Amino acid sequence: MPPGIAVMLDRMHSALSALRRDDSGATVIEYALILVLISITVVAWATFVGTSISSFFMTMASGL
């Protein structure tokens, strides 16, 4: 194998090993999942409350 290719393969191996040891991406994914779950909860709650308020005002309007 030519020496240039061996050096290139060694550098690629070093770079991939460094990426494998890096855990910072996992933290970002965990925070993203928490944010998605909170967002789904807020949307579900807002839909429920909005429907309840709408039916309340429809009942009040029909009583007038």
N, C-alpha and C positions, 0 to 999 in steps of 0.2 A: 504494500500500500504506500502511495507517495506520502512524504512527510507533511505536506500541506493538508491533506485530507485527514490524517491522524490528528493534527492540531485542531482542525475544525470539529471533528467528532468529539474530541476531549472537551472543547469549549461548550458544545451543545449538551454533552452529558453533565457538565458542571451547572449550566443554566437550568436544565430540567430538574436536577437534584435540588437546586435552590428554590425553584417553584414548588416542588413537592413538600418542602419543609415550611413554606410560607402559609400561615393560618389566617391571615387578615381577610381573605375573601369569604371565609366561613362566617365571620362575624357580620359582614355586610348582608349576607344571605339570611342570617337569623333575624337581623333587624328588619329586613324587608318582609319576611314572613309575619313577624309580629305586627308590622304596619298594615299588611293586608288583612289580617284577622280583625284588627281594631276597625279598619275601614268598613269591612263587611258588617260588623256589629253596629256601627253608627248608622249605616244605610238602612239596615233592617229595623233599628229602633225608630229612625225618622219616618220610615214608611208606616210603621204601626201607629205612631203618634199622629202622623198626618191624617191617616184614615180615621182614627178615633175623633180627632178634632173636626174633620169634615162631616162625619155623621152627626156629631153633636150640633153643629151649626145648621145642618139640614133639618134636624128635629126641631130646633128652635125656630127656624124659618117657617116650617110647616105649621107650627103652633100659633103663629101670628096670623 
